[in-house]
């Protein structure tokens, strides 16, 4: 598969499999270095802030930690929050919790917030966030249990994988599927191109 070799090199400061796949599918060559940022502590400190600001601050904290140790490289940080009735739905972490979360979201409207930022040498170059509104079908318990068994979405915000079977859970979506998956990809790629970090002239 053809790849785009960025200049300077890029680091993704995230362990998210979804973000990794999105950047790989876009052809970017990059490495992954996860930070040791205490996200729970940050979330407690940010309680009450608008969710679009919270996802940027979480993304920025990850990027800053990695960028400070890799000053010669471009660092991309990302974060995501699933929000229903002004409450954050964390990654379920278990099959039982995934089923419970989907029962709550069934037949309702919720939101996926995603933030992304670019850092170089510990300095922010760009920050951005998007939100997507999702209306879920009214699902039977059998549908929910079957879905969770099929995809095991225990590490997915909202307890579903929109990029695969999870898209069948929804009657309507207002916004980008990339944002639902955890990163506003097109604005990120546009910015990297404007900064002349990536270019189709650098295809290998």
GROMACS elastic network, one bead per residue, 0.5 to 0.9 nm:
[ bonds ]
;  ai    aj funct       b0    kb
    1    27     6  0.77831   500
    1   204     6  0.89158   500
    2    27     6  0.64988   500
    2   203     6  0.63549   500
    2   204     6  0.57174   500
    3    24     6  0.82753   500
    3    26     6  0.80719   500
    3    28     6  0.57166   500
    3    29     6  0.63298   500
    3   202     6  0.81194   500
    3   203     6  0.53839   500
    3   204     6  0.53269   500
    4    26     6  0.83347   500
    4    27     6  0.53706   500
    4    29     6  0.59888   500
    4   198     6  0.68261   500
    4   199     6  0.70897   500
    4   200     6  0.67399   500
    4   201     6  0.82348   500
    4   202     6  0.54545   500
    4   204     6  0.62598   500
    5     8     6  0.87733   500
    5     9     6  0.75840   500
    5    10     6  0.89986   500
    5    27     6  0.84442   500
    5    28     6  0.64213   500
    5    29     6  0.54244   500
    5    30     6  0.81801   500
    5   197     6  0.88674   500
    5   198     6  0.70221   500
    5   199     6  0.82387   500
    5   202     6  0.55696   500
    5   203     6  0.63454   500
    5   204     6  0.69325   500
    6     9     6  0.53928   500
    6    10     6  0.66740   500
    6    28     6  0.71599   500
    6    29     6  0.68039   500
    6    30     6  0.80265   500
    6   192     6  0.88964   500
    6   196     6  0.86096   500
    6   197     6  0.53689   500
    6   199     6  0.74930   500
    6   202     6  0.72085   500
    7    10     6  0.77772   500
    7    73     6  0.85997   500
    7    74     6  0.85777   500
    7   196     6  0.78453   500
    7   197     6  0.50411   500
    7   198     6  0.66561   500
    7   202     6  0.88460   500
    8    72     6  0.73821   500
    8    73     6  0.57584   500
    8    74     6  0.64276   500
    8   197     6  0.64049   500
    8   198     6  0.88293   500
    9    29     6  0.79220   500
    9    30     6  0.66970   500
    9    31     6  0.83964   500
    9    72     6  0.81060   500
    9    73     6  0.53381   500
    9    74     6  0.61550   500
    9    75     6  0.86808   500
    9   197     6  0.83134   500
   10    28     6  0.85618   500
   10    29     6  0.73525   500
   10    31     6  0.66001   500
   10    32     6  0.87173   500
   10    73     6  0.58035   500
   10    75     6  0.57942   500
   10    76     6  0.73661   500
   10   197     6  0.87889   500
   11    14     6  0.89026   500
   11    30     6  0.55088   500
   11    32     6  0.55391   500
   11    33     6  0.66050   500
   11    63     6  0.89998   500
   11    66     6  0.83617   500
   11    67     6  0.85332   500
   11    70     6  0.87729   500
   11    73     6  0.68916   500
   11    74     6  0.61242   500
   11    76     6  0.61940   500
   11    77     6  0.87510   500
   12    15     6  0.81596   500
   12    19     6  0.85033   500
   12    20     6  0.77346   500
   12    30     6  0.68599   500
   12    31     6  0.62049   500
   12    33     6  0.63179   500
   12    34     6  0.77149   500
   12    63     6  0.81395   500
   12    66     6  0.89745   500
   12    74     6  0.86122   500
   12    75     6  0.58918   500
   12    77     6  0.63361   500
   12    78     6  0.83713   500
   13    31     6  0.87217   500
   13    32     6  0.60590   500
   13    33     6  0.51629   500
   13    35     6  0.64449   500
   13    59     6  0.85196   500
   13    62     6  0.60890   500
   13    63     6  0.56655   500
   13    64     6  0.89844   500
   13    65     6  0.86195   500
   13    66     6  0.64477   500
   13    67     6  0.85714   500
   13    75     6  0.64957   500
   13    76     6  0.58487   500
   13    77     6  0.51168   500
   13    78     6  0.74410   500
   14    17     6  0.85028   500
   14    19     6  0.76625   500
   14    20     6  0.80901   500
   14    32     6  0.67689   500
   14    33     6  0.67274   500
   14    34     6  0.50934   500
   14    35     6  0.73788   500
   14    59     6  0.87588   500
   14    62     6  0.75060   500
   14    63     6  0.84962   500
   14    76     6  0.81502   500
   14    77     6  0.64542   500
   14    78     6  0.66862   500
   14    79     6  0.83106   500
   15    18     6  0.88778   500
   15    19     6  0.80979   500
   15    20     6  0.77651   500
   15    32     6  0.72316   500
   15    33     6  0.76049   500
   15    34     6  0.58043   500
   15    35     6  0.88070   500
   16    19     6  0.53804   500
   16    20     6  0.63096   500
   16    21     6  0.87392   500
   16    78     6  0.88651   500
   16   182     6  0.83108   500
   17    20     6  0.50790   500
   17    21     6  0.61693   500
   17    22     6  0.86801   500
   18    21     6  0.51888   500
   18    22     6  0.62421   500
   18    23     6  0.88094   500
   18   163     6  0.89184   500
   18   181     6  0.63117   500
   18   182     6  0.68931   500
   18   183     6  0.85727   500
   19    22     6  0.51319   500
   19    23     6  0.63333   500
   19    24     6  0.85411   500
   19    78     6  0.81309   500
   19   181     6  0.74373   500
   19   182     6  0.63527   500
   19   183     6  0.64297   500
   19   185     6  0.88795   500
   20    23     6  0.54224   500
   20    24     6  0.61240   500
   20    25     6  0.85750   500
   20    32     6  0.81921   500
   21    25     6  0.59119   500
   21    26     6  0.84868   500
   22    25     6  0.51480   500
   22    26     6  0.62721   500
   22    27     6  0.88281   500
   22   178     6  0.79212   500
   22   181     6  0.86282   500
   22   183     6  0.82503   500
   22   185     6  0.75274   500
   23    26     6  0.50288   500
   23    27     6  0.65047   500
   23    28     6  0.56951   500
   23    29     6  0.81627   500
   23    30     6  0.83486   500
   23   185     6  0.79629   500
   24    27     6  0.50717   500
   24    28     6  0.55298   500
   24    29     6  0.71497   500
   24    30     6  0.83192   500
   25    28     6  0.76042   500
   26   185     6  0.89421   500
   26   189     6  0.86576   500
   27   203     6  0.84755   500
   28   198     6  0.82056   500
   33    66     6  0.70024   500
   34    37     6  0.88192   500
   34    62     6  0.75589   500
   34    63     6  0.89264   500
   34    66     6  0.73131   500
   35    38     6  0.89375   500
   35    61     6  0.86130   500
   35    62     6  0.55383   500
   35    63     6  0.77474   500
   35    64     6  0.88918   500
   35    65     6  0.61130   500
   35    66     6  0.59934   500
   36    39     6  0.87766   500
   36    62     6  0.77531   500
   36    65     6  0.77740   500
   36    66     6  0.89588   500
   37    40     6  0.88934   500
   37    41     6  0.87425   500
   37    42     6  0.83972   500
   37    58     6  0.87059   500
   37    61     6  0.68608   500
   37    62     6  0.61335   500
   37    65     6  0.74136   500
   38    41     6  0.54768   500
   38    42     6  0.64929   500
   38    43     6  0.88354   500
   39    42     6  0.50559   500
   39    43     6  0.60611   500
   39    44     6  0.86084   500
   39    58     6  0.70504   500
   39    61     6  0.88429   500
   40    43     6  0.50905   500
   40    44     6  0.62641   500
   40    45     6  0.87104   500
   41    44     6  0.52153   500
   41    45     6  0.63497   500
   41    46     6  0.87640   500
   42    45     6  0.50492   500
   42    46     6  0.61690   500
   42    47     6  0.86736   500
   42    54     6  0.88882   500
   42    57     6  0.85216   500
   42    58     6  0.72341   500
   42    61     6  0.88341   500
   43    46     6  0.50782   500
   43    47     6  0.61138   500
   43    54     6  0.75964   500
   43    58     6  0.80414   500
   44    47     6  0.53598   500
   45    48     6  0.88667   500
   46    49     6  0.56554   500
   46    50     6  0.87733   500
   46    53     6  0.89215   500
   46    54     6  0.65705   500
   46    57     6  0.87535   500
   47    50     6  0.86146   500
   47    54     6  0.84569   500
   48    51     6  0.83631   500
   49    52     6  0.83950   500
   49    53     6  0.67035   500
   49    54     6  0.64990   500
   50    53     6  0.53983   500
   50    54     6  0.63957   500
   51    55     6  0.62919   500
   51    56     6  0.86929   500
   51    81     6  0.76566   500
   51    83     6  0.83805   500
   51    86     6  0.88174   500
   51    88     6  0.89917   500
   51   113     6  0.69308   500
   52    55     6  0.56115   500
   52    56     6  0.66526   500
   52    57     6  0.89451   500
   52    81     6  0.89565   500
   52   113     6  0.62769   500
   52   114     6  0.73791   500
   52   115     6  0.71361   500
   52   128     6  0.88257   500
   52   129     6  0.59735   500
   52   130     6  0.71025   500
   52   131     6  0.74639   500
   53    56     6  0.52595   500
   53    57     6  0.62197   500
   53    58     6  0.86917   500
   53   115     6  0.81673   500
   53   129     6  0.77927   500
   54    57     6  0.51518   500
   54    58     6  0.61840   500
   54    59     6  0.85522   500
   54    79     6  0.88924   500
   54    81     6  0.86883   500
   54   115     6  0.82758   500
   55    58     6  0.51682   500
   55    59     6  0.60777   500
   55    60     6  0.84623   500
   55    78     6  0.77476   500
   55    79     6  0.53754   500
   55    80     6  0.59526   500
   55    81     6  0.68418   500
   55   113     6  0.69408   500
   55   114     6  0.60233   500
   55   116     6  0.78718   500
   55   129     6  0.72941   500
   56    59     6  0.50427   500
   56    60     6  0.59212   500
   56    61     6  0.85072   500
   56    77     6  0.87313   500
   56    78     6  0.75780   500
   56    79     6  0.70618   500
   56    80     6  0.89067   500
   56   114     6  0.77491   500
   56   116     6  0.62288   500
   56   117     6  0.71088   500
   56   127     6  0.67662   500
   56   128     6  0.68326   500
   56   129     6  0.64907   500
   57    61     6  0.60619   500
   57    62     6  0.87236   500
   57    79     6  0.86598   500
   57   115     6  0.81687   500
   58    61     6  0.51727   500
   58    62     6  0.65131   500
   58    63     6  0.87485   500
   58    77     6  0.83231   500
   58    78     6  0.75430   500
   58    79     6  0.61588   500
   58    80     6  0.87253   500
   58   115     6  0.80689   500
   59    62     6  0.53886   500
   59    63     6  0.62779   500
   59    64     6  0.86399   500
   59    76     6  0.82915   500
   59    80     6  0.84993   500
   59   115     6  0.62605   500
   59   116     6  0.59048   500
   59   117     6  0.64311   500
   59   127     6  0.88482   500
   60    63     6  0.50107   500
   60    64     6  0.58717   500
   60    65     6  0.84779   500
   60    76     6  0.86433   500
   60    77     6  0.60266   500
   60    78     6  0.75746   500
   60    79     6  0.87712   500
   60   115     6  0.87356   500
   60   116     6  0.76565   500
   60   117     6  0.61279   500
   60   118     6  0.80453   500
   60   119     6  0.80044   500
   60   124     6  0.78265   500
   60   127     6  0.79542   500
   61    64     6  0.52272   500
   61    65     6  0.62468   500
   61    66     6  0.88078   500
   61    77     6  0.79585   500
   62    65     6  0.53715   500
   62    66     6  0.64880   500
   62    67     6  0.85454   500
   62    76     6  0.86921   500
   62    77     6  0.58536   500
   62    78     6  0.77695   500
   62    79     6  0.88893   500
   63    66     6  0.53266   500
   63    67     6  0.57800   500
   63    68     6  0.84229   500
   63    75     6  0.58647   500
   63    76     6  0.60160   500
   63    78     6  0.79673   500
   63   117     6  0.73791   500
   63   118     6  0.72791   500
   63   119     6  0.62387   500
   63   120     6  0.89071   500
   63   122     6  0.80658   500
   63   124     6  0.86855   500
   64    68     6  0.59257   500
   64    69     6  0.87415   500
   64    75     6  0.81047   500
   64    77     6  0.82597   500
   64   119     6  0.66763   500
   64   120     6  0.84650   500
   64   121     6  0.83674   500
   64   122     6  0.53484   500
   64   123     6  0.74069   500
   64   124     6  0.78955   500
   65    68     6  0.55858   500
   65    69     6  0.70615   500
   65   122     6  0.77359   500
   66    69     6  0.54992   500
   66    70     6  0.63267   500
   66    71     6  0.86577   500
   66    75     6  0.71435   500
   66    77     6  0.89959   500
   66   122     6  0.81952   500
   67    71     6  0.55615   500
   67    72     6  0.83291   500
   67    73     6  0.72977   500
   67    74     6  0.74397   500
   67    75     6  0.58241   500
   67    76     6  0.88534   500
   67   119     6  0.63198   500
   67   120     6  0.60710   500
   67   121     6  0.55407   500
   67   122     6  0.50652   500
   67   123     6  0.80185   500
   68    71     6  0.57550   500
   68   120     6  0.81939   500
   68   121     6  0.57533   500
   68   123     6  0.85146   500
   69   121     6  0.80563   500
   69   122     6  0.82776   500
   70    73     6  0.58455   500
   70    74     6  0.83241   500
   70    75     6  0.82651   500
   70   120     6  0.82659   500
   70   121     6  0.68230   500
   70   122     6  0.84680   500
   71    74     6  0.78837   500
   71    75     6  0.89165   500
   71   119     6  0.89828   500
   71   120     6  0.60452   500
   71   122     6  0.66886   500
   72   120     6  0.71004   500
   72   121     6  0.63982   500
   73   119     6  0.85094   500
   73   120     6  0.62601   500
   73   121     6  0.73400   500
   74   118     6  0.68245   500
   74   119     6  0.59451   500
   74   120     6  0.51121   500
   74   121     6  0.79624   500
   74   197     6  0.85469   500
   75   117     6  0.81498   500
   75   118     6  0.56436   500
   75   119     6  0.50520   500
   75   120     6  0.62802   500
   75   121     6  0.87396   500
   76   116     6  0.70505   500
   76   117     6  0.57123   500
   76   119     6  0.65021   500
   77   115     6  0.81647   500
   77   116     6  0.55668   500
   77   117     6  0.52756   500
   77   118     6  0.65370   500
   77   119     6  0.79649   500
   78   114     6  0.73107   500
   78   115     6  0.55519   500
   78   117     6  0.65811   500
   78   182     6  0.74324   500
   78   183     6  0.65056   500
   79   113     6  0.83204   500
   79   114     6  0.57119   500
   79   115     6  0.52937   500
   79   116     6  0.66309   500
   79   182     6  0.66887   500
   79   183     6  0.74490   500
   80   112     6  0.70340   500
   80   113     6  0.55342   500
   80   115     6  0.63625   500
   80   116     6  0.89645   500
   80   157     6  0.73278   500
   80   179     6  0.84183   500
   80   180     6  0.84033   500
   80   181     6  0.85505   500
   80   182     6  0.55029   500
   80   183     6  0.76109   500
   81    88     6  0.64160   500
   81    89     6  0.71609   500
   81    90     6  0.72902   500
   81   111     6  0.81598   500
   81   112     6  0.57782   500
   81   113     6  0.51087   500
   81   114     6  0.64787   500
   81   115     6  0.89122   500
   81   157     6  0.66449   500
   81   158     6  0.83395   500
   81   182     6  0.85088   500
   82    87     6  0.82801   500
   82    88     6  0.56897   500
   82    89     6  0.53051   500
   82    90     6  0.70486   500
   82    91     6  0.87231   500
   82   110     6  0.74034   500
   82   111     6  0.58091   500
   82   113     6  0.63692   500
   82   114     6  0.88188   500
   82   157     6  0.57200   500
   82   158     6  0.55531   500
   82   180     6  0.89142   500
   83    86     6  0.58689   500
   83    87     6  0.53641   500
   83    89     6  0.58701   500
   83    90     6  0.88620   500
   83   110     6  0.59210   500
   83   111     6  0.51457   500
   83   112     6  0.62758   500
   83   113     6  0.76159   500
   83   158     6  0.81960   500
   84    87     6  0.52833   500
   84    88     6  0.65718   500
   84    89     6  0.71810   500
   84   105     6  0.76375   500
   84   108     6  0.86735   500
   84   109     6  0.73810   500
   84   111     6  0.64763   500
   84   112     6  0.89965   500
   85    88     6  0.84439   500
   85   109     6  0.88975   500
   85   110     6  0.74489   500
   89    92     6  0.77782   500
   89   101     6  0.76919   500
   89   157     6  0.69009   500
   89   158     6  0.61489   500
   89   159     6  0.86811   500
   90    93     6  0.84880   500
   90   155     6  0.89457   500
   90   156     6  0.84367   500
   90   157     6  0.60348   500
   90   158     6  0.71648   500
   90   159     6  0.87038   500
   91    94     6  0.87095   500
   91    97     6  0.88743   500
   91    98     6  0.81489   500
   91   153     6  0.85297   500
   91   154     6  0.62982   500
   91   155     6  0.52082   500
   91   156     6  0.54005   500
   91   158     6  0.66131   500
   91   159     6  0.65961   500
   92    95     6  0.75097   500
   92    96     6  0.82010   500
   92    97     6  0.51578   500
   92    98     6  0.51504   500
   92    99     6  0.87658   500
   92   100     6  0.88460   500
   92   101     6  0.75009   500
   92   153     6  0.79651   500
   92   154     6  0.50939   500
   92   155     6  0.64481   500
   92   156     6  0.73455   500
   92   157     6  0.75360   500
   92   158     6  0.77074   500
   92   159     6  0.62691   500
   93    96     6  0.86783   500
   93    97     6  0.69252   500
   93    98     6  0.74260   500
   93   153     6  0.84010   500
   93   155     6  0.58085   500
   93   156     6  0.85048   500
   93   159     6  0.89294   500
   94    97     6  0.53208   500
   94    98     6  0.62023   500
   94    99     6  0.87361   500
   94   152     6  0.85178   500
   94   153     6  0.85248   500
   94   154     6  0.53258   500
   94   155     6  0.82994   500
   95    98     6  0.50702   500
   95    99     6  0.62621   500
   95   100     6  0.86686   500
   95   145     6  0.89085   500
   95   148     6  0.68467   500
   95   149     6  0.78966   500
   95   152     6  0.68148   500
   95   153     6  0.77916   500
   95   154     6  0.61826   500
   96    99     6  0.52722   500
   96   100     6  0.63029   500
   96   101     6  0.87503   500
   97   101     6  0.60608   500
   97   102     6  0.85933   500
   97   154     6  0.79071   500
   97   159     6  0.84295   500
   98   101     6  0.51521   500
   98   102     6  0.62496   500
   98   103     6  0.86317   500
   98   144     6  0.89874   500
   98   148     6  0.70250   500
   98   152     6  0.83127   500
   98   153     6  0.69775   500
   98   154     6  0.60248   500
   98   158     6  0.80136   500
   98   159     6  0.51709   500
   98   160     6  0.82191   500
   99   102     6  0.52741   500
   99   103     6  0.62267   500
   99   104     6  0.87889   500
   99   141     6  0.84770   500
   99   144     6  0.63424   500
   99   145     6  0.63747   500
   99   147     6  0.89862   500
   99   148     6  0.67591   500
   99   159     6  0.78513   500
  100   103     6  0.51613   500
  100   104     6  0.64450   500
  100   105     6  0.88561   500
  101   104     6  0.51730   500
  101   105     6  0.62906   500
  101   106     6  0.85895   500
  101   158     6  0.71244   500
  101   159     6  0.67184   500
  102   106     6  0.57984   500
  102   139     6  0.84963   500
  102   144     6  0.67346   500
  102   158     6  0.75672   500
  102   159     6  0.66838   500
  102   160     6  0.82198   500
  103   106     6  0.52187   500
  103   107     6  0.87167   500
  103   138     6  0.89504   500
  103   139     6  0.76538   500
  103   140     6  0.84554   500
  103   141     6  0.74087   500
  103   144     6  0.73249   500
  104   107     6  0.83413   500
  104   108     6  0.80444   500
  105   108     6  0.54634   500
  105   109     6  0.72542   500
  105   110     6  0.72596   500
  105   135     6  0.87519   500
  105   136     6  0.68457   500
  105   137     6  0.89431   500
  105   138     6  0.86430   500
  105   158     6  0.84244   500
  106   109     6  0.84704   500
  106   135     6  0.85890   500
  106   136     6  0.56399   500
  106   137     6  0.60581   500
  106   139     6  0.56432   500
  106   140     6  0.84907   500
  106   144     6  0.89080   500
  106   169     6  0.85524   500
  107   135     6  0.70751   500
  107   136     6  0.51835   500
  107   139     6  0.69845   500
  108   134     6  0.83529   500
  108   135     6  0.57974   500
  108   136     6  0.57026   500
  108   137     6  0.75798   500
  108   138     6  0.76976   500
  109   133     6  0.69110   500
  109   134     6  0.55107   500
  109   136     6  0.63523   500
  110   132     6  0.84797   500
  110   133     6  0.60176   500
  110   134     6  0.54772   500
  110   135     6  0.66214   500
  110   136     6  0.81440   500
  111   131     6  0.65863   500
  111   132     6  0.55363   500
  111   134     6  0.60042   500
  111   135     6  0.88391   500
  111   180     6  0.88111   500
  112   130     6  0.82759   500
  112   131     6  0.55575   500
  112   132     6  0.52199   500
  112   133     6  0.67433   500
  112   134     6  0.77672   500
  112   157     6  0.82782   500
  112   158     6  0.82268   500
  112   179     6  0.73620   500
  112   180     6  0.58444   500
  112   181     6  0.88457   500
  112   182     6  0.83554   500
  113   129     6  0.71406   500
  113   130     6  0.58479   500
  113   132     6  0.66073   500
  113   179     6  0.73513   500
  113   180     6  0.76769   500
  113   182     6  0.81163   500
  114   128     6  0.85067   500
  114   129     6  0.55372   500
  114   130     6  0.55240   500
  114   131     6  0.64171   500
  114   132     6  0.86549   500
  114   179     6  0.58668   500
  114   180     6  0.75135   500
  114   181     6  0.86440   500
  114   182     6  0.57375   500
  114   183     6  0.58099   500
  114   184     6  0.67636   500
  115   127     6  0.75158   500
  115   128     6  0.57376   500
  115   130     6  0.66031   500
  115   131     6  0.89117   500
  115   179     6  0.85825   500
  115   182     6  0.80295   500
  115   183     6  0.67194   500
  115   184     6  0.72798   500
  116   126     6  0.83473   500
  116   127     6  0.59466   500
  116   128     6  0.54820   500
  116   129     6  0.63059   500
  116   183     6  0.65147   500
  116   184     6  0.70258   500
  116   185     6  0.88192   500
  116   188     6  0.75145   500
  117   124     6  0.73382   500
  117   125     6  0.75488   500
  117   126     6  0.54182   500
  117   128     6  0.62527   500
  117   129     6  0.86979   500
  117   188     6  0.81108   500
  118   123     6  0.85756   500
  118   124     6  0.60683   500
  118   125     6  0.54589   500
  118   126     6  0.51889   500
  118   127     6  0.65970   500
  118   188     6  0.85272   500
  118   192     6  0.87538   500
  119   122     6  0.61038   500
  119   123     6  0.53749   500
  119   125     6  0.54489   500
  119   126     6  0.72643   500
  120   123     6  0.53026   500
  120   124     6  0.66069   500
  120   125     6  0.69178   500
  121   124     6  0.85224   500
  124   127     6  0.74321   500
  126   191     6  0.80913   500
  128   184     6  0.81857   500
  128   187     6  0.81107   500
  128   188     6  0.83546   500
  129   179     6  0.89194   500
  129   183     6  0.87162   500
  129   184     6  0.72900   500
  130   175     6  0.84870   500
  130   176     6  0.86429   500
  130   179     6  0.68201   500
  130   183     6  0.86536   500
  130   184     6  0.67022   500
  131   174     6  0.88765   500
  131   175     6  0.71541   500
  131   176     6  0.84886   500
  131   179     6  0.72308   500
  131   180     6  0.82715   500
  132   173     6  0.71268   500
  132   174     6  0.56521   500
  132   176     6  0.67046   500
  132   177     6  0.83048   500
  132   179     6  0.70230   500
  132   180     6  0.67465   500
  133   172     6  0.83362   500
  133   173     6  0.58242   500
  133   174     6  0.50723   500
  133   175     6  0.66548   500
  134   170     6  0.69641   500
  134   171     6  0.80359   500
  134   172     6  0.60503   500
  134   174     6  0.64248   500
  134   175     6  0.84188   500
  135   169     6  0.87306   500
  135   170     6  0.57359   500
  135   171     6  0.57633   500
  135   172     6  0.52414   500
  135   173     6  0.63272   500
  135   174     6  0.87581   500
  136   139     6  0.81039   500
  136   169     6  0.57656   500
  136   171     6  0.56825   500
  136   172     6  0.72373   500
  136   173     6  0.87565   500
  137   168     6  0.86301   500
  137   169     6  0.58413   500
  137   170     6  0.52786   500
  137   171     6  0.54954   500
  137   172     6  0.86442   500
  138   169     6  0.85538   500
  138   170     6  0.89237   500
  139   142     6  0.80693   500
  139   143     6  0.60530   500
  139   144     6  0.65076   500
  139   169     6  0.77656   500
  140   143     6  0.51674   500
  140   144     6  0.63906   500
  140   145     6  0.87160   500
  141   144     6  0.51146   500
  141   145     6  0.61154   500
  141   146     6  0.84744   500
  142   145     6  0.52035   500
  142   146     6  0.59816   500
  142   147     6  0.84382   500
  143   146     6  0.51839   500
  143   147     6  0.60341   500
  143   148     6  0.86256   500
  144   147     6  0.51621   500
  144   148     6  0.62093   500
  144   149     6  0.85958   500
  145   148     6  0.52428   500
  145   149     6  0.61447   500
  145   150     6  0.85699   500
  146   149     6  0.51438   500
  146   150     6  0.61051   500
  146   151     6  0.87846   500
  147   150     6  0.50528   500
  147   151     6  0.62426   500
  147   152     6  0.78618   500
  147   153     6  0.88084   500
  147   160     6  0.85664   500
  147   165     6  0.77488   500
  147   166     6  0.78508   500
  148   151     6  0.54247   500
  148   152     6  0.50012   500
  148   153     6  0.63056   500
  148   154     6  0.83193   500
  148   159     6  0.81133   500
  148   160     6  0.79494   500
  149   152     6  0.55672   500
  149   153     6  0.86035   500
  150   153     6  0.87264   500
  150   165     6  0.84881   500
  151   154     6  0.87127   500
  151   160     6  0.79201   500
  151   161     6  0.74976   500
  151   164     6  0.86722   500
  151   165     6  0.74994   500
  151   166     6  0.83065   500
  152   155     6  0.81612   500
  152   156     6  0.89734   500
  152   159     6  0.84303   500
  152   160     6  0.83699   500
  152   161     6  0.89802   500
  153   156     6  0.52826   500
  153   157     6  0.84104   500
  153   158     6  0.85696   500
  153   159     6  0.51499   500
  153   160     6  0.53107   500
  153   161     6  0.63349   500
  154   157     6  0.83129   500
  154   159     6  0.60039   500
  154   160     6  0.80854   500
  155   158     6  0.89888   500
  155   159     6  0.72167   500
  155   160     6  0.87587   500
  156   159     6  0.50790   500
  156   160     6  0.58597   500
  156   161     6  0.64476   500
  156   181     6  0.86403   500
  157   160     6  0.70097   500
  157   161     6  0.84333   500
  157   180     6  0.88512   500
  157   181     6  0.85809   500
  157   182     6  0.84464   500
  158   161     6  0.84607   500
  159   166     6  0.89018   500
  160   163     6  0.89647   500
  160   164     6  0.89407   500
  160   165     6  0.82379   500
  160   166     6  0.52392   500
  160   167     6  0.83056   500
  160   169     6  0.84541   500
  161   164     6  0.58615   500
  161   165     6  0.66880   500
  161   167     6  0.73336   500
  161   180     6  0.89332   500
  161   181     6  0.74923   500
  162   165     6  0.66527   500
  162   168     6  0.81114   500
  162   169     6  0.84766   500
  162   177     6  0.75238   500
  162   180     6  0.69996   500
  162   181     6  0.66261   500
  163   166     6  0.67130   500
  163   167     6  0.65861   500
  163   177     6  0.76431   500
  163   178     6  0.86051   500
  163   180     6  0.86376   500
  163   181     6  0.69541   500
  164   167     6  0.62689   500
  164   168     6  0.83647   500
  165   168     6  0.58311   500
  165   169     6  0.78635   500
  166   169     6  0.55399   500
  166   170     6  0.78826   500
  167   170     6  0.59659   500
  167   171     6  0.89493   500
  168   171     6  0.79566   500
  170   173     6  0.71563   500
  173   176     6  0.82660   500
  173   177     6  0.84631   500
  175   178     6  0.87963   500
  175   179     6  0.76106   500
  175   180     6  0.81971   500
  176   179     6  0.53288   500
  176   180     6  0.66700   500
  176   181     6  0.89228   500
  176   184     6  0.75051   500
  177   180     6  0.50001   500
  177   181     6  0.63313   500
  177   182     6  0.88461   500
  177   184     6  0.86137   500
  178   181     6  0.50460   500
  178   182     6  0.64833   500
  178   183     6  0.57252   500
  178   184     6  0.56344   500
  178   185     6  0.59542   500
  178   186     6  0.81427   500
  179   182     6  0.50877   500
  179   185     6  0.71835   500
  180   183     6  0.73394   500
  180   184     6  0.83620   500
  181   184     6  0.85803   500
  182   185     6  0.87624   500
  183   186     6  0.88497   500
  183   188     6  0.83423   500
  184   187     6  0.60384   500
  184   188     6  0.64595   500
  184   189     6  0.89809   500
  185   188     6  0.51169   500
  185   189     6  0.61453   500
  185   190     6  0.85569   500
  186   189     6  0.51129   500
  186   190     6  0.60057   500
  186   191     6  0.85160   500
  187   190     6  0.50569   500
  187   191     6  0.61414   500
  187   192     6  0.86620   500
  188   191     6  0.52002   500
  188   192     6  0.62409   500
  188   193     6  0.86131   500
  189   192     6  0.50872   500
  189   193     6  0.61152   500
  189   194     6  0.85796   500
  189   198     6  0.80337   500
  190   193     6  0.51177   500
  190   194     6  0.61550   500
  190   195     6  0.86290   500
  191   195     6  0.60959   500
  191   196     6  0.84893   500
  191   197     6  0.87172   500
  192   195     6  0.51016   500
  192   196     6  0.62343   500
  192   197     6  0.52503   500
  192   198     6  0.57706   500
  192   199     6  0.84914   500
  193   197     6  0.58823   500
  193   198     6  0.50778   500
  193   199     6  0.60331   500
  194   197     6  0.76560   500
  194   198     6  0.83603   500
  195   198     6  0.78018   500
  196   199     6  0.66427   500
  198   201     6  0.83422   500
  198   202     6  0.71430   500
  199   202     6  0.55474   500
  199   203     6  0.76676   500
  200   203     6  0.56361   500
  201   204     6  0.89913   500
